[in-house]
């Protein structure tokens, strides 16, 4: 089951972020999700905007993600490539799991594609597991975007084929 994140979910969401950080470090990714990001302020903002979601399995919150329905400012300019489409899109951010549930990215993508015919996502160049998950979910690498702090991220896009709408 996928539902909006609530204030009661904050402790488990933060714990999932910690598990995801540990997974990243174990897989050689020491560059992403450093310091306080993502943290409680991010979760509270996602709740306030109605953009934070949890994935439950047997009543347990096992995964989280953010789905933006507004333009992602850092996607306005793409380098070393091009987006596949122009126009509106949804953006997946902060996809994380406690490791107990398989196919989290696919579940988040399926959910998002019910709301948007175009999805975009980014990840760090050293985050190989996420890159593989995105490619397995039908995303195409489009180029590089830069975060607000100037750091680069690989940019991906996925579209719903016109004949399936």
FENVENCOR-V68989 format. One line per field, one symbol per residue. burial: + if it has 16 or more other ideal C-beta (glycine too) atoms within 10 Angstrom, else -. A space follows every 10 residues. Layout:
burial=???
//
This chain:
burial=-+--+---+- -+++-++--+ +-++----+- -++----+-- -++--++--- +++++----- ++++++++-- -+-++--+-- --+-----++ ++++++++-- +--++-+++- +++--+++++ ++++--+--+ +-++--+++- -+++++---- --+++++++- -----
//
